[in-house]
Amino acid sequence: MAELMTFFCEQAAGLVRDVGLQDESYFDARERVEKIERLGRVRAACRDVGYGVFDEMTMLLEESGLGSER
């Protein structure tokens, strides 16, 4: 957990250094895109897990409006 928190802080510090803190809409859009990409990778990794995990994740992503590319 500490490693993940440190990684997050490193990434946030780099982003602030690169783009500043003035554009809140930019950060909101970037966060949304990152979440969609990450959740898509998790969903893809579960494709062959069975028990309907992939289909359930697809449905949840569609319902949340985060995307549903198969």
C-alpha positions as CSV (number, residue, x, y, z in Angstrom):
1,M,0.0,0.0,0.0
2,A,2.8,2.4,0.9
3,E,4.4,1.7,-2.5
4,L,1.2,2.5,-4.4
5,M,0.7,5.7,-2.4
6,T,4.3,6.8,-3.1
7,F,3.9,6.1,-6.8
8,F,0.7,8.1,-6.8
9,C,2.4,11.1,-5.2
10,E,5.3,10.8,-7.6
11,Q,2.9,10.9,-10.6
12,A,0.9,13.8,-9.1
13,A,4.0,15.8,-8.5
14,G,5.2,15.3,-12.0
15,L,1.9,16.3,-13.5
16,V,1.7,19.4,-11.4
17,R,5.2,20.3,-12.4
18,D,4.4,19.8,-16.1
19,V,1.0,21.4,-16.4
20,G,0.4,23.5,-13.3
21,L,-2.7,23.6,-11.2
22,Q,-4.8,26.2,-13.0
23,D,-6.9,24.1,-15.4
24,E,-9.4,22.1,-13.3
25,S,-11.3,20.8,-16.4
26,Y,-8.1,19.4,-17.8
27,F,-7.5,17.4,-14.6
28,D,-11.0,16.2,-14.5
29,A,-10.8,15.0,-18.2
30,R,-7.4,13.4,-17.7
31,E,-8.6,11.5,-14.6
32,R,-11.6,10.2,-16.5
33,V,-9.5,9.0,-19.4
34,E,-7.0,7.3,-17.1
35,K,-9.8,5.5,-15.2
36,I,-11.4,4.3,-18.4
37,E,-8.1,2.9,-19.7
38,R,-7.2,1.2,-16.4
39,L,-10.7,-0.3,-16.0
40,G,-10.6,-1.5,-19.6
41,R,-7.3,-3.3,-18.9
42,V,-8.7,-4.9,-15.8
43,R,-11.8,-6.0,-17.7
44,A,-9.7,-7.4,-20.6
45,A,-7.6,-9.4,-18.1
46,C,-10.8,-11.0,-16.8
47,R,-12.0,-12.1,-20.2
48,D,-11.3,-15.8,-19.6
49,V,-11.8,-15.9,-15.8
50,G,-15.3,-17.4,-16.1
51,Y,-18.2,-17.0,-13.7
52,G,-19.4,-14.0,-15.9
53,V,-16.8,-11.6,-14.5
54,F,-16.0,-10.1,-17.9
55,D,-19.7,-9.6,-18.8
56,E,-20.5,-8.1,-15.4
57,M,-17.6,-5.7,-15.6
58,T,-18.7,-4.7,-19.1
59,M,-22.2,-4.1,-17.8
60,L,-21.0,-2.0,-14.9
61,L,-18.8,0.1,-17.2
62,E,-21.7,0.7,-19.6
63,E,-24.0,1.7,-16.7
64,S,-21.5,4.1,-15.3
65,G,-20.9,5.7,-18.6
66,L,-17.2,4.9,-18.6
67,G,-17.2,3.0,-21.8
68,S,-17.8,-0.5,-23.0
69,E,-15.4,-1.4,-25.8
70,R,-14.9,-5.1,-26.0
